[in-house]
């Protein structure tokens, strides 16, 4: 077993306890709702840049929420099981974790490409 800061990540010394995730999720959702409201407020007043900033920030907080709800706890559980040498239990959950983690990783790149490259090409026409 490793020691030091890396080991502390997997022993619970520095990890956010899973019991904290509901509060984190509620905070992310509340932040997203506030940003959406502000975005609407700004666009009604023709403040395009402020609207854009609010909407992109709302998207980011909603994305963090989704990551916290689905992927992050699953990844942490999978990593902890492997780190502690519980490979049979690790393999059982990794069968679910790998495709979800891969999906989130790939779609993140696709969304980036659509927002910053495809949209720019369409806007330039």
N, C-alpha and C positions, 0 to 999 in steps of 0.2 A: 504494500500500500504506500502510495506517495505521501509525502508530508509537505507542509508549507502552504502558501497561498492557493495553489492549484487544488490541493486536497481539501482545503477549507470550503471551496466552492461545492464540493460534493458531500460534505459531512453535515451541511446545514448551518455552519457557522456564519456564512455570509449570504445565504440564499434568502430570498423572500419566501416566507412560509406560504404554502398553498392556501391557508385560511385567509390570507390578505387579498387574494385575487378578486373576490366579490367586490370589495371596496375599491380596488384599483379599476375594475371594470365599470363600476357605477360612476366613478370620477371621469373615466374616459368618455363614457356615454353622455354625461352631463356637459362635459367640455365640448363635445361634438355638437350637441343640441344648441348650446350657447353660440358657438361659431356659426352654425347654420342660420340662427336667428339674426346674428350680426350681419352675415352675408346678405341675407334678404333685406335687412335695413339699409345696408350700403348700396345695393343695386337699385333700390327704389329712389335713392337720392343721387343716382348716376355716378357714384364713387366706385368706378370700375376696379381700380387697383386694390382698394380695401376689400371689395367683394371677392376678388380673386384670392387674396391672401387668406381670407376667412374660409372660403370654400376648400382651398387646398389644405389648410390646417384641419378642417373638419374631416376631410378624407384621411389625413394622416392619423388623427386620433381614432377614427373608426377602424382603420387598419390595425392600429395597435390593440384595440379592443378585440378584434377578431383573432389576432395572434395570441393574446392572453387567454382567450376563452378556449381555443381549440389546440393550437400548436405548441405554445410555450410549455404548459404543464406536461403535455405528452412527451415533448423532447427532454425536459428535465428528468422525468421518470425513467425514460429510456437510458439516458446518459448515466444516471445514478446507479441503475441496475448493472450496467456494464462496468462502471468504475469500481463497484463493490464486488465484482466477480460473480454476480448472480446471472450467469449467462443464459440459463434456460428461461428464466423470467424475462430477461432482456430480449431474447429472440421472439418471445410471444408478443410483446408490445411493439417491438421494432418492425414487425410485419405491417402494423398500422401507421407507425410514426414515419417510416421512410417515404411511402407514397404521399402522405399529407405534407411533409416537410418539402419534398421535391416539388409538389404542386405549388405550394406557396412561393418557393424560390423561383420557379420558372414563371409563374404568373406575375410576380413582382417585376421581372425583367420585361415581360410583354406589356404590362401597364406603363412602365417607364417609356418603352419604345413608342407606344401609342400616343402618350401625352407629349413627349418631347421631340419626336421625330416624325411620326405620321401626321400628327396635328399640324406641325410646322410646315410640312409639305402641302397639306390641304389649304392652310391659311395663306400660303405664298401664291396660290393660283388666282 
